């Protein structure tokens, strides 16, 4: 039987669990989102999110460099957690500022089984 994870949706700036999914790339997207949009602790969470909340992101260079560091940390942590699917790389495609306190990131998550593009909004 294929492994299932609950789906993930964002509603009113909160994570909401949805019906389980067996789609492996969808599970990868959800797992990466949870890591990226959580406070950093141990093998979980994101340096990017913590820096955003602390007001430490001020320039485009901050976004690009912090995203690269965060993506590498999440990949390493997911490997340590020995999950069934792991990203081989994560690339920042574009970013924009929908409001003064948020950043919209478009990313590509690459795995051995395929790639998935996602859009993530991070709000301070």
SVG drawing of the C-alpha trace seen along z (x, -y; Angstrom):
<svg xmlns="http://www.w3.org/2000/svg" viewBox="-10 -48 34 50">
<polyline fill="none" stroke="black" stroke-width="0.4" points="0.0,0.0 1.5,-3.4 2.4,-5.8 -0.1,-8.6 0.4,-12.0 -2.4,-14.4 -2.7,-17.2 -1.9,-20.7 -3.7,-24.0 -3.3,-27.5 -6.4,-29.2 -6.3,-32.5 -2.5,-32.2 -2.9,-28.8 -2.0,-25.3 -5.1,-23.2 -4.9,-19.4 -6.9,-18.1 -7.6,-14.7 -4.6,-12.3 -2.6,-12.1 -0.5,-9.3 1.0,-11.6 4.7,-11.5 5.5,-14.9 2.5,-16.5 3.8,-15.0 7.3,-16.5 5.7,-19.9 3.8,-19.8 6.7,-18.6 9.0,-21.3 6.3,-24.0 5.9,-22.8 9.6,-23.0 10.0,-26.4 7.1,-28.1 8.0,-26.9 10.2,-28.3 13.6,-26.7 14.3,-24.1 16.4,-20.9 15.9,-19.1 12.7,-21.1 11.8,-24.6 13.5,-27.3 16.1,-29.9 14.4,-32.0 11.1,-32.1 12.8,-33.0 14.8,-35.8 11.7,-37.1 9.9,-37.3 12.9,-39.0 13.0,-41.7 16.5,-40.6 15.7,-40.4 16.3,-43.9 17.7,-43.4 17.3,-41.2 20.7,-39.7 19.4,-38.8 16.5,-36.9 18.7,-35.0 21.5,-34.0 19.1,-33.1 16.9,-31.0 20.0,-29.1 21.2,-28.4 17.6,-27.5 17.0,-25.1 20.3,-23.3 19.5,-22.9 16.0,-21.6 17.5,-19.1 20.0,-17.9 17.4,-17.6 15.0,-15.7 17.8,-13.2 18.6,-12.8 14.9,-12.2 15.1,-9.4 11.8,-10.2 10.6,-8.2 11.1,-11.0 13.8,-13.6 14.6,-16.7 17.8,-16.6 17.8,-20.4 15.6,-23.4 15.8,-26.4 14.5,-29.9 12.9,-30.9 11.4,-34.4 10.4,-36.5 8.2,-39.5 6.8,-41.7 2.9,-41.6 2.9,-43.7 5.5,-45.6 5.5,-42.7 5.5,-39.6 7.6,-37.9 6.1,-35.7 8.6,-33.0 8.3,-30.7 10.5,-27.7 11.2,-24.4 11.8,-21.3 13.7,-18.6 13.6,-14.9 14.8,-11.7 11.1,-11.1 10.4,-14.5 10.1,-18.2 7.4,-20.3 7.0,-24.1 5.4,-25.9 4.6,-29.4 5.1,-30.2 4.2,-33.5 6.1,-34.3 4.6,-37.0 6.4,-38.6"/>
</svg>
